[in-house]
Structure formats: C-alpha cells, structure tokens
Amino acid sequence: MSSKEGKSNFIISAFVTDYHTLRVGGLVFAGIIVFLSIILLAGNKICKCGKANVSPSSFSF
C-alpha cells in the first residue's frame, strides 16, 4: 500500500508550477503587447500626418 502512496505523491509533485517564471513570462508578454499597440497607434498617426484629406465627393467620373 505504501507504493501506491509514493506513486500518487510523485504524480502530484510532477505538476508543481513555477509561479515566478509564469509571472515573469506574463509580464513580458503584456509588455510586448503594450509596446506593439503603442507603435501601431503612433504609426497610424504618423502616416496620416502628411496626407491631404480628400473627400469622396470631389471625384467626378
């Protein structure tokens, strides 16, 4: 009976999570997403800065 207890303890301990690594990985992922979203928003404003605003009604066919 003690061999079953030993196996169950081994199975449970095999799935111990390293919370520090998980936390650091999540923070890095969140930081990358925030950085990319800022670049995307700033890039759209930079691209629109030099273009003239043309209304669709000014075209004649």
Secondary structure, DSSP 8 states (H G I E B T S, - for coil): -HHHHHHHHHHHHTT---HHHHHHHHHHHHHHHHHHHHHHHHHHHHHHHSS----GGG---
